[in-house]
Amino acid sequence: MMLAPDLVSLLNTVVRSEERWRFLRRVLQDAGERQTPKRLTGAEPSWASALSDVPVPELLAQLRAHAPQELAAIDALAVGLLPASERLGRVAPVAPAHLCLVGRAEMLDSLLAHPAYRSGGHLHLYGPRGAGRSLVASQLARQAADRVPVVVWLDGRTRDGLAAGLHQLARDLGFPVGAAQQRSRQLEAWFGGRGEWYVVIDDAPEVLPTCLQSKKGQLVTIGTAPRPEAHVNVVLPPLAAAARSEAVRRWSRGRAQPQSSELSLAVTVRIAAASARSPSPVSTLAAAIAALSKEAQSMASLLRCFSAAPLPFSLLRWPNSVPAPAPLDEAFQSLLQSERICRAAVSELVRAGWAHWSDDLLVFGEWPAGDAELAVPHHLAALLVVHALHASEELPLSWIPHVRKLSNDPTVPSHIRRAIAARAGRLALSTSDPHFAVEWFQGALAALDDSTEARAASSGLLNDLGVAWRRSGRLDEAAAVFRDALALDEASADADPLPAASTRTNLAHILREQGNMNAAHDLYRAAHAARRRLLGDAHVQTGAVAIQLGVTAQALGDHSGARAAWTDAIQGLCRCRPMPRLLLAKVLQMMARLSMREGLPAEALPLAQRAYTLLMSEHDDMDHPSVSVVRDLVSGIDRQLDARSADS
């Protein structure tokens, strides 16, 4: 298959000769193709023109209109050449079958002329699977991209996949990073404030996201049944037999390599089974899988273990420093040990029509049932997710559908499901998303079994869940969970006393915030005694709970108890290495304010000055908020001392 002349011209114009072949290979790899372009010119002395002088958007629009068979390569090229702000009008490839728009031309023309398409509104396309709903919608979207500045294609097969698509849109629009609820409000205001947008939701859920319920703009949904809230419902009946035959002929001609007769056969039976009412579609599709290489078959069985949402390739990579699990089939071993083989297996599935690329996400279709999807692949997919989560400092939204599916998959061993959900919850907590963290930790607790290891982990998971409830503002739920964890710690004869001290500290935090100072003080005192015994005074955890012990003592009116606790904390933190300067500065300020309340400004001044020195060494900024607070404290003490000196 030759490249379009305009695309060849563009490549020859904007890409340096020494980089052209490498760049083109990357573009074609992203598009899921293996082609051998023969029309690129050889070495050239310099760039023919600067990229800024090339009308890339106009050129891409021209190619969309006159060379639709090259859409995959064109779209991949647009990602490399245009910034996000300029390519929002571009529609990512939504299906690898854009050559097969057969038997729908008349319907497409009527839809392009429909008021719901031209002027806005909600258009719903429905019909049986294999009727070409997504292909018709993709053609509508590509036409809209020439006149509407923002065209978005969303995968609605899973709730999390749809959320990930909306999150990516918010990033492309330049919205600041925030929690899920904040992103939803931002998008709702954006969609409601303008009408120049075109959104397609493939396999749309029953309830659409709130941000897409605006009466402005154009919305196209795809499903298997009509939607009563849509302005227009259009049914796509199954293709006629002649149209199905032509689709198979075009697909096999356009996707298969001349020397790959088995692949051509696989593509043919794949489309025939998907578009026709085959008497035995499972066996027909299984025959298409059987025509693939062993590595591609293994990749297909692995992909079936993930969610139906678009899959980041990063979740398929095994860490080089970790040995592959054993025993494992040789084909799976090769996928784990070689990124080249892994990518080649994915590319084969793309060429065979089982999957396609949308930017850097792999979108795959429905798979036939079979024994290959059982046992090792589910276990292996779960381990891939575990390693990816532990190597990441955040939980990308595009991972969530797959992480959630495998953490709930009963075929995955319970200890791996627990590890997935617990790590996802901790990542959600670290990125200030406690509501999602609650869901993950509840899932991790649900995966516990009756093993000794699980019983030992349950108290830690309950503490994590309690922290998530606390950060969500649900103090009653947090207190109940911490009490359950403490009961487990106290009931176990061989429980580690350090985690039990942490549980007491967490429960004390909640009781203090609820105003139950007496109970909180007793828990802090017990936790402080345990940490002093096990960790010693010169430990950050011991000092931290001593500070809280002083806070509750002061709240109960016991100033001498507060002073004693804070003195212990200061002495212990000063001996820690490295010295926790921020924590030490915090307790020094508390002691200084206590001295001020007791009428001892001369005693308070050196404490406040030392806190100021520690904060300046930490922040090196006189205008830092923390530094400003303690500077005001020092100034206030100085004024009081000056006033006393003047009075005397």
Beta strands, then each sheet from edge to edge (+ up, - down):
strand 1: 121-126
strand 2: 150-155
strand 3: 197-202
strand 4: 218-223
strand 5: 232-235
strand 6: 311-312
strand 7: 355-358
strand 8: 361-364
sheet 1: 2+ 3+ 4+ 1+ 5+
sheet 2: 6+ 8- 7+
end
